[in-house]
Amino acid sequence: MKRYIDHIRPEGEFDVIVIGGGISGAALAYEAASRGLRVVLFEKGDFSEATSAASSKLIHGGLRYLSNLEYGLVRESLRERRTMENIAPNFVYPCPMLFPHYRSQIKSNKWLLKIGLTLYDLLAFDKGRTWDAAKKIPNHTTLAPDAALQRQPVLKREGLTGASLFYDCLNIFPERLALAFIKSAMAHGAEIANYARVIGFLFDKKNGTVKGVTVKDRIHDMVHEVRAAVTVNCAGPWADSVLAMTGRQTSDRPLKRSEGIHIITKPLIEDNAVVSAITPNGRHCFLIPWRGHTLIGTTDKAYHGDPDDYRVTRASIEALIAEVNASFSGLSIAYEDVQHCYGGLRPLVEDQTEETYTSSRKYEIYDNARDGLNGLLTVEGGKWTTSRHLAENVVDRLKDKLNRPIRPSLSNRTYLAGSEIKDITAFMARVKTEYDDFPEDTRIYLAKIYGTAVDDVLALAREHPSLADPLNDAGDILAQAVYAARHEMALTLKDIVLRRTGIATLGSPGEAVLRKVAETVAGDLGWDENRINREVEATLADLQIPVD
């Protein structure tokens, strides 16, 4: 992977500029490039470092959206859930979801849930049509109270009338799945650059049409002009900030932002299902078994202010802990139990609803020509599960903008780069057998997050035995860091330990491990001792649990 901005060509023009390297921008770059368009994507930071990384690690149909009568959104999400299982088999896995029923809660009434889940199954009528039989999802079932408690003892006993067991999917590493979309885009000729911030727009002097962007290379502190027939604003919570750079009056539909945080603790539940519940204030919360720990989420609170200033606070963590403790039995989670936390801002369209929790997760494609900004589209809202289909719809809209035919979409019937795996069970068995000189946790984990590239990573570790050193109990090794620096456009220590590997996704691994990683990649990234120290200090600070 080579940064476009490192070898930028002043001549020529692209068909499409994509602003933003989260999952929406990544999916759009892939969709457009795979359909024959000349594409360049600019991300001001690292790929998937903000909203897309702050997910609940689920690919789901959105069961609760049925209460808003959003049947179209649920159907689209369920169809795309199956598509993600197909095109990214090493990342997306069916996962049982346990939802308890209580007499005192209308939202968890077993008869209402029975109706809702029956409709959910009907809307997912094609869920069995997966390329790999291992990915097929069964219909929901109902458990008696004793069976539900046996499966997950943390359920509250008082008033329990049973539980529903249904399936959605777990996205085991969202940042790497987004990277797979980036790699797929590049395989089809897209140009990509992270740490390349769009700082302005270029206009046709005659008619004011948007003709490209001015972009600043944050690595080399240089400014470039890049031209394209159409620019698409996929900046998520920063979409209105990007529009403000046009200097024009734009839509009177201001963007609304919702904060969602998650915490990670030691294992608190049985490793056999995600457990969900209705909190005392009527929201959903959940406990997810993840990498031998428990992932807990999420909040949904309106955020006001500059998205660049957002950070997770102690107050937000304490509020989530209080809700979860009140929703389950015997947890008694304390602030000191939090090993890692992360959060992000969801972009919502202002007129969807006043309350962020009940806001729709639908997306909209806004043509800024309505504001006199021809040549500019803005993507608003959306969610992980429907990101591929969103991209398909955006490219369909480009037919009129580019005034020429565009090839049909192939992204729903083609494996993502590195995910060309027809039989995930056979693939995992092959990796376990061929690499029995590595710990089993490493073999399993790396096979999942690298897919077919696992051979390159483990070959690197075999060639340099010091790179096979384990960095934690979850399977990460030093070879991953070197691979990230050499082949995956990782430019900072945080890129490596949070978004290319899982070294720090369970919490801070400590200064010694971070320094070991930094020193290992220093030669590839051209870091001297001062830079190593800065990278370690910045990463330690970023991984610290908030004290205020």
C-alpha positions in Angstrom: 0.0 0.0 0.0 1.5 3.3 -1.2 0.2 6.7 -0.1 -0.9 8.6 -3.2 0.1 11.9 -1.8 3.7 10.6 -1.6 3.8 10.3 -5.4 1.1 12.7 -6.4 0.8 13.6 -10.1 -0.1 17.2 -10.8 -1.5 16.5 -14.2 -4.8 14.7 -14.9 -8.2 14.6 -13.2 -10.1 12.0 -11.3 -13.7 11.0 -11.7 -14.3 11.0 -7.9 -12.6 12.5 -4.8 -13.7 10.8 -1.6 -13.3 12.9 1.6 -13.1 10.6 4.6 -11.5 7.2 5.3 -14.0 5.6 7.6 -16.1 2.7 6.5 -18.4 4.8 4.3 -15.5 6.4 2.4 -13.6 3.1 2.2 -16.7 1.3 0.8 -17.3 4.1 -1.7 -13.7 4.2 -2.9 -13.9 0.4 -3.5 -17.4 0.6 -5.1 -16.4 3.4 -7.5 -13.0 1.9 -8.4 -14.4 -1.6 -9.0 -17.0 0.0 -11.4 -14.3 1.6 -13.5 -14.0 5.1 -12.1 -10.8 6.9 -11.4 -10.9 7.5 -7.6 -8.8 9.1 -4.9 -9.6 9.1 -1.2 -8.2 11.5 1.4 -8.4 10.8 5.1 -7.2 13.5 7.6 -6.0 11.0 10.1 -5.7 7.2 9.9 -8.3 5.0 8.3 -11.3 4.1 10.5 -9.8 5.9 13.5 -13.0 7.7 14.7 -16.6 6.7 14.3 -16.0 3.5 12.4 -13.6 2.3 15.1 -16.0 3.2 17.9 -18.5 0.5 16.9 -20.1 -2.3 18.9 -18.4 -4.8 16.7 -21.7 -6.1 15.3 -23.1 -6.5 11.8 -26.8 -6.6 12.5 -30.3 -6.1 11.1 -31.4 -3.6 13.7 -34.1 -5.5 15.6 -35.1 -2.4 17.6 -35.7 -0.4 14.4 -38.8 -2.5 13.9 -40.4 -0.5 16.7 -40.0 2.6 14.5 -41.7 0.8 11.6 -38.5 1.1 9.6 -39.1 -2.2 7.7 -37.1 -1.1 4.7 -34.0 -0.3 6.8 -34.3 -3.6 8.6 -34.6 -5.5 5.4 -31.7 -3.7 3.8 -29.6 -4.3 6.9 -30.4 -8.0 7.0 -29.6 -8.5 3.3 -26.3 -6.6 3.8 -25.6 -8.7 6.9 -25.6 -11.7 4.6 -23.5 -9.9 2.1 -20.9 -9.1 4.7 -20.8 -12.7 5.8 -20.1 -13.7 2.1 -17.5 -11.1 1.1 -15.6 -11.0 4.4 -15.9 -14.5 5.8 -12.8 -14.2 8.1 -14.2 -11.0 9.8 -18.0 -11.6 10.1 -19.4 -14.5 12.0 -23.0 -15.5 13.1 -23.3 -14.9 16.8 -26.1 -15.9 19.2 -27.9 -13.0 21.0 -29.8 -13.6 24.2 -32.6 -11.2 25.1 -34.4 -11.8 28.4 -38.1 -11.1 29.0 -39.6 -9.5 32.1 -43.1 -9.0 33.3 -42.4 -5.4 34.3 -40.9 -4.2 31.0 -43.1 -3.7 28.0 -40.1 -3.5 25.7 -39.0 -7.0 26.8 -42.5 -8.6 26.8 -42.1 -12.1 25.4 -45.1 -11.9 23.2 -44.1 -8.6 21.6 -40.6 -9.9 21.1 -42.0 -13.1 19.6 -43.9 -11.1 17.1 -40.9 -8.8 16.4 -38.5 -11.7 16.0 -40.8 -13.7 13.8 -41.0 -10.6 11.5 -37.2 -10.3 11.8 -36.8 -13.9 10.6 -39.3 -13.3 7.7 -37.4 -10.1 6.6 -34.2 -12.2 6.6 -35.8 -14.9 4.4 -32.6 -15.3 2.4 -30.3 -15.6 5.4 -29.6 -19.3 4.5 -28.2 -18.4 1.1 -24.6 -17.9 2.2 -21.7 -18.9 0.1 -20.3 -20.9 3.0 -22.7 -23.2 4.9 -20.9 -22.3 8.1 -22.3 -18.8 7.9 -26.0 -19.8 7.8 -28.2 -18.2 10.5 -31.1 -20.1 12.1 -34.4 -18.8 13.1 -35.0 -17.5 16.7 -36.0 -19.8 19.5 -37.5 -19.1 23.0 -35.9 -20.3 26.2 -37.6 -21.0 29.5 -36.4 -19.0 32.5 -34.2 -21.8 33.9 -32.6 -22.5 30.5 -31.9 -18.8 30.0 -30.3 -18.5 33.5 -28.2 -21.6 32.8 -26.9 -20.1 29.6 -26.1 -16.7 31.2 -26.4 -16.5 35.0 -26.0 -12.7 35.0 -29.7 -12.3 34.0 -31.9 -10.8 36.7 -34.1 -13.5 38.2 -37.0 -11.4 39.5 -39.8 -11.3 37.0 -37.9 -13.3 34.4 -40.4 -15.0 32.1 -37.8 -16.5 29.7 -35.6 -15.3 26.9 -35.3 -15.1 23.2 -32.3 -16.5 21.4 -31.7 -15.1 17.9 -28.7 -14.5 15.7 -26.9 -11.5 14.3 -23.2 -11.3 13.4 -20.0 -10.3 15.1 -17.5 -8.1 13.3 -14.3 -9.2 15.1 -12.1 -6.3 14.0 -13.9 -3.4 12.4 -10.8 -1.4 11.7 -9.2 -4.2 9.7 -12.5 -4.9 7.9 -12.5 -1.2 6.8 -8.9 -1.7 5.7 -10.0 -4.6 3.6 -12.3 -2.3 1.7 -9.3 0.2 1.3 -7.1 -2.6 0.0 -9.9 -3.8 -2.4 -10.2 -0.2 -3.7 -6.5 0.0 -4.3 -6.6 -3.4 -6.1 -9.0 -1.8 -8.6 -6.7 1.2 -9.1 -8.0 3.7 -6.5 -5.4 6.1 -5.1 -5.5 6.4 -1.3 -3.8 8.6 1.3 -4.1 8.8 5.1 -2.9 11.8 7.1 -4.0 14.0 4.1 -6.4 16.6 5.3 -8.7 18.4 2.9 -8.4 22.1 3.7 -10.5 23.7 0.9 -12.3 23.3 -2.3 -11.5 24.2 -5.9 -14.2 26.0 -8.0 -14.7 26.6 -11.7 -14.4 30.4 -12.0 -17.1 30.5 -14.6 -20.0 28.7 -12.9 -18.9 28.0 -9.4 -18.9 24.2 -9.8 -16.8 22.2 -7.3 -13.8 20.9 -9.3 -11.7 19.4 -6.6 -10.0 20.0 -3.3 -6.9 21.5 -1.7 -5.3 18.9 0.5 -2.5 19.1 3.1 -0.1 16.2 3.5 0.3 16.2 7.3 3.4 14.0 7.1 5.5 16.2 4.8 3.7 19.5 5.5 2.9 20.1 1.8 -0.2 21.4 0.1 -1.6 20.0 -3.2 -4.5 20.7 -5.5 -6.4 17.6 -6.8 -9.2 17.9 -9.3 -12.1 15.6 -10.0 -15.5 15.8 -11.8 -17.3 15.0 -8.5 -16.3 15.2 -4.9 -18.1 13.2 -2.2 -18.1 14.3 1.4 -18.0 11.1 3.6 -16.6 12.9 6.7 -19.2 11.5 9.1 -19.5 13.7 12.2 -17.2 16.2 10.4 -19.5 16.5 7.3 -20.8 19.9 8.2 -17.3 21.2 9.0 -16.2 20.1 5.5 -19.1 21.9 3.9 -18.2 25.0 5.8 -15.0 25.1 3.9 -17.0 25.9 0.7 -17.7 29.3 2.1 -21.3 29.0 0.9 -24.6 28.8 2.7 -25.4 25.1 2.7 -28.5 23.0 3.7 -30.6 24.2 6.6 -30.5 20.6 7.9 -27.6 20.8 10.4 -25.9 17.6 11.4 -26.7 16.1 14.8 -24.1 14.1 16.7 -24.6 11.3 19.2 -21.9 10.0 21.5 -21.5 6.2 21.9 -18.9 4.7 24.3 -17.8 1.2 25.1 -15.8 -0.3 27.9 -13.8 -3.5 28.1 -13.4 -5.6 31.3 -12.3 -9.0 32.4 -14.7 -11.8 31.3 -18.0 -11.3 33.1 -20.3 -13.6 31.1 -20.3 -17.1 29.6 -18.6 -17.2 26.2 -21.7 -18.5 24.4 -23.8 -15.5 23.5 -24.1 -11.7 23.5 -26.4 -10.7 26.3 -28.7 -7.8 25.9 -31.2 -6.1 28.3 -33.4 -3.1 28.7 -31.9 -0.5 31.2 -34.1 1.2 33.8 -34.4 4.2 31.6 -35.6 2.2 28.6 -32.5 1.8 26.5 -30.7 -1.3 25.3 -27.3 -2.3 26.8 -25.3 -5.4 26.0 -22.4 -7.6 27.1 -20.3 -9.1 24.3 -17.7 -11.9 24.8 -14.7 -10.6 22.8 -11.1 -11.8 22.8 -11.4 -13.5 26.2 -12.9 -10.3 27.7 -16.3 -8.6 28.0 -17.2 -5.7 25.7 -19.9 -3.5 27.3 -21.9 -0.9 25.5 -23.3 1.5 24.6 -24.4 5.0 25.3 -26.4 7.3 23.0 -26.2 10.8 24.2 -26.4 14.1 22.2 -23.0 15.8 21.7 -22.7 19.5 21.2 -19.5 21.0 20.2 -16.5 20.6 17.8 -16.1 16.9 17.0 -12.3 17.5 17.1 -12.6 18.2 20.8 -14.5 15.0 21.6 -13.1 12.6 24.1 -14.5 9.9 26.4 -15.0 11.2 30.0 -15.1 9.6 33.4 -18.7 10.8 33.7 -19.8 8.9 30.6 -18.1 5.7 31.7 -19.6 5.9 35.2 -23.1 6.5 33.6 -22.7 3.4 31.5 -21.4 1.3 34.4 -24.4 2.4 36.5 -26.9 1.4 33.8 -25.3 -2.0 33.2 -25.0 -2.8 36.9 -28.7 -2.0 37.3 -29.7 -4.2 34.3 -28.0 -7.4 35.3 -27.5 -9.5 38.4 -24.3 -9.6 40.5 -22.0 -7.7 38.2 -21.0 -4.8 40.5 -18.6 -3.4 37.9 -16.4 -0.7 39.4 -14.6 2.1 37.6 -11.3 0.3 38.4 -12.5 -2.8 36.5 -12.3 -0.9 33.2 -9.3 -2.1 31.2 -10.0 -0.1 28.1 -12.5 2.4 26.8 -13.3 4.0 23.5 -16.0 6.2 22.1 -17.0 8.1 19.0 -19.7 10.3 17.5 -22.5 9.0 15.3 -23.7 11.4 12.6 -27.5 11.8 12.5 -29.6 13.9 10.3 -31.2 16.7 12.5 -34.8 16.3 11.4 -34.9 12.6 12.1 -35.9 13.0 15.8 -35.1 15.1 18.8 -33.9 12.1 20.8 -30.6 10.5 19.6 -31.5 7.0 20.9 -34.6 6.8 18.8 -33.0 8.5 15.8 -33.0 6.5 12.6 -29.8 4.9 11.4 -30.8 5.3 7.8 -28.5 7.2 5.5 -29.2 10.0 3.0 -27.2 11.1 -0.1 -27.5 14.9 -0.3 -26.8 16.6 -3.6 -25.2 19.9 -2.7 -26.3 21.3 -6.1 -29.4 22.4 -4.2 -27.2 24.8 -2.4 -25.5 26.0 -5.6 -22.6 23.6 -5.1 -22.6 21.5 -8.3 -20.1 18.7 -8.3 -20.5 17.9 -4.6 -22.4 15.2 -2.8 -22.6 14.7 1.0 -23.4 11.4 2.7 -25.3 11.8 5.9 -26.0 9.2 8.6 -25.7 5.4 8.0 -24.2 2.5 9.9 -21.6 -0.2 9.5 -23.9 -2.9 8.2 -25.3 -0.9 5.3 -22.0 0.8 4.3 -21.5 -1.3 1.1 -25.0 -0.7 -0.1 -24.7 3.0 0.6 -21.6 3.1 -1.6 -23.5 1.3 -4.4 -26.3 3.9 -4.2 -23.8 6.8 -4.3 -22.1 5.4 -7.4 -25.5 4.9 -9.1 -26.1 8.6 -8.5 -22.8 9.5 -10.2 -24.1 8.3 -13.5 -26.0 11.5 -14.0 -23.1 13.6 -12.6 -20.5 12.1 -14.9 -22.9 11.9 -17.8 -21.7 8.5 -18.9 -22.5 4.9 -18.2 -20.9 3.1 -15.3 -20.4 -0.6 -15.0 -22.8 -2.6 -12.8 -21.9 -3.2 -9.1 -19.9 -6.3 -8.3 -19.1 -5.6 -4.6 -21.9 -7.8 -3.3 -20.7 -10.8 -5.3 -16.9 -10.5 -4.9 -14.7 -11.3 -1.9 -12.8 -8.4 -0.3 -9.1 -8.4 -0.7 -7.6 -11.0 1.7 -10.9 -12.6 2.3 -11.0 -15.0 -0.7 -12.0 -17.9 1.5 -14.6 -20.3 0.2 -14.7 -22.6 3.3 -13.7 -20.8 6.5 -13.6 -24.1 8.5 -11.2 -25.7 6.1 -9.1 -22.5 6.0 -8.7 -22.4 9.8 -7.9 -26.0 9.9 -5.2 -25.5 7.2 -3.6 -22.6 9.2 -3.6 -24.6 12.4 -1.9 -27.5 10.7 0.7 -25.6 8.7 1.8 -23.3 11.5 1.9 -25.6 14.5 5.2 -24.0 15.5 3.2 -21.0 16.7 0.8 -20.9 19.7 -2.7 -21.9 18.9 -4.1 -18.5 20.0 -1.8 -16.8 17.5 -2.7 -19.1 14.7 -6.5 -18.7 15.2 -6.4 -15.0 15.8 -4.1 -14.1 12.9 -6.0 -16.3 10.5 -9.1 -14.4 11.2 -7.8 -10.9 11.1 -5.5 -11.3 8.1 -7.3 -13.9 6.1 -5.2 -15.1 3.1 -2.4 -12.7 4.1 -1.8 -14.7 7.3 0.8 -16.7 5.3 2.8 -13.5 4.7 2.7 -12.5 8.4 3.7 -15.8 9.7 6.4 -16.3 7.1 7.9 -13.0 8.3 7.9 -14.4 11.9 9.5 -17.6 10.7 12.2 -15.7 8.8 13.0 -13.6 11.8 12.2 -15.6 15.0 12.4 -12.6 17.2 9.2 -11.3 15.5 7.4 -14.4 16.7 7.6 -13.1 20.3 4.1 -13.0 21.8 3.0 -9.5 23.0 -0.1 -10.5 25.0 -2.2 -13.5 25.9 -4.6 -12.9 23.0 -2.3 -14.0 20.2 -0.6 -10.8 18.9 3.1 -11.0 17.8 5.8 -8.5 16.7 5.6 -9.7 13.0 2.2 -7.9 12.8 3.8 -4.6 13.6 6.5 -5.0 10.9 3.9 -6.1 8.4 1.7 -3.0 9.2 4.6 -0.6 8.7 5.8 -2.2 5.5 2.6 -3.1 3.8 -0.5 -1.5 5.4 0.2 2.3 5.4 0.6 2.4 9.2 2.5 5.7 10.0 2.2 6.0 13.8 2.5 3.7 16.8 -1.3 4.1 17.5 -2.0 3.1 13.9 -0.1 -0.1 14.6 -1.3 -1.1 18.0 -5.0 0.0 17.7 -6.0 -0.3 14.0 -3.6 -2.8 12.3 -3.1 -5.2 15.2 -4.9 -5.9 18.4 -1.9 -5.2 20.6 -3.7 -2.4 22.5 -7.4 -3.1 21.8 -7.8 -4.7 25.2 -6.1 -1.9 27.0 -2.7 -0.5 27.4 0.0 -3.2 27.1 2.4 -1.0 29.1 5.3 1.1 28.2 7.7 -1.8 27.8 5.6 -3.5 25.1 4.9 -0.2 23.3 8.6 0.7 23.2 9.5 -2.8 21.9 7.0 -2.4 19.1 8.2 1.2 18.3 11.8 0.1 18.3 11.0 -2.8 16.0 9.4 -0.7 13.3 11.7 2.3 13.7 13.9 1.3 10.9 11.0 0.8 8.4 9.4 4.1 9.4 12.6 6.2 9.8 12.2 7.0 13.5 15.0 8.2 15.6 15.2 7.9 19.4 13.3 11.1 19.9 10.5 10.0 17.6 10.3 6.7 19.3 9.9 8.4 22.7 7.2 10.7 21.3 5.2 7.9 19.8 5.3 5.9 23.0 4.3 8.8 25.2 1.5 9.8 22.9 0.1 6.2 22.7 0.3 5.8 26.5 -1.6 9.0 27.0 -4.2 7.9 24.5 -4.7 4.6 26.2 -5.1 6.0 29.7 -8.5 5.5 31.3 -10.0 9.0 31.8 -9.6 10.5 35.3 -12.1 13.3 34.8 
